[in-house]
Amino acid sequence: MRKKICILGSTGSIGTQALDVIRQHPDKFEAYVLTANNNADKLIEQALEFRPKHLVIGNQNSYSYVRKALAGTQIKIAAGKSSIEEITKVDEIDIVLAAMVGYAGLKPIINALEKGKDIALANKESLVIAGELISRLARKNEATILPVDSEHSAIFQCLVGESHKNIEKIYLTASGGPFLGKNESFLKNVKKEDALKHPNWTMGKKITIDSATLMNKGLEVIEARWLFDVSHKMIEVVIHPQSIIHSMVQFIDGSIKAQLGIPDMHLPIQYALAYPERIKSTTRRFIFTEHPELTFFLPEQELFRNLSLAYQAIETGGNMPCILNASNEIAVEAFLNDQIGFLDIPVLNEQCMGKVGLIRVPTLDDLIDAHENAQRLAKELILKQTHNKEF
């Protein structure tokens, strides 16, 4: 039987690549639910091709437009944030691909886990915000969280058949982004057009900026801590500009397993959707002679301070990772809107981490409050800076 897939964020980078996988394997997968926030035209195009059972557009103003475009089909159409949150409860869904960016993915994921749905997780922010809560829900409801990030998929694959107690260290590889080797004076004048030119990966704007600041890697450290139930002290980031080794696991005997491949998100998406089966892919194969040199460096955490802030947040625990993630969402948006500079992003994040109240053992309501308070503070600090005041 085909797996019935719910794609949260089907019009984004991960969502469209997931549909590529479904298109290539119609005997394995069915696009049962598609959702998008604002891109109504793309969602309509996808619906006409894949004919999902359910379709949800987050922007309620687009509901009539979508419904009219799909008149005569049997697709059930809904609109609004709450509809996206509730759709993951549909009984027939086998696996939810969480491809929404940021905080918005949290409640749909929680709802899916409460129903015992497996999660193909591309929304790292949900584990950053509420890692302990999500991990507990997955265990309680016997749901599996399958990582879609290339790094975490690599770690997951390296651990297949291995005992968790034998893990000594996890190496998360990072490309270094477009500014590898640049100094502070260069970074002061970086424009968004420069930051959006990732050397290896094609991704959405938010994650591309996070890659440039190394925040993406910091969020991945926090994600890995919860996904693999290890201390953050066992997770080390290594800059690997070629993006061929996607991550590694070192074991207590000194052996290291690494997962290699060309930088193509179709591979980890397909692995997560098909798990535990490994199915044939049409993606280009890696050829060793085309890559005669694989290099590794330590990250410059003093210059790219978001990475050290992420380690600080997971060390502190409680709602601190949630505060960091919330502030960073606003900081990246402000940078993309030319309101702040590239190096202002970690400054703003650090300010919010110091000013929003710490709660050691937060409830979901506490995390929602922390998110809202951090975003409100970040916006206030940006407004002050626009009036020539420092953070």
Secondary structure, 3 states (H helix, E strand, C coil): CCEEEEEECCCCHHHHHHHHHHHHCCCCEEEEEEEECCCHHHHHHHHHHHCCCEEEECCHHHHHHHHHHCCCCCCEEEECHHHHHHHCCCCCCCEEEECCCHHHHHHHHHHHHHCCCEEEECCHHHHHHHHHHHHHHHHHCCCCEEECCHHHHHHHHHHCCCCHHHEEEEEEEECCHHHCCCCHHHHCCCCHHHHCCCCCCCCCHHHHHHHHHCHHHHHHHHHHHHHCCCCHHHEEEEECCCCCEEEEEEECCCCEEEEECCCCCHHHHHHHHHCCCCCCCCCCCCCHHHCCCCCCECCCCCCCHHHHHHHHHHHHCCCHHHHHHHHHHHHHHHHHCCCCCCCHHHHHHHHHHHHCCCCCCCCHHHHHHHHHHHHHHHHHHHHHHHCCCCC
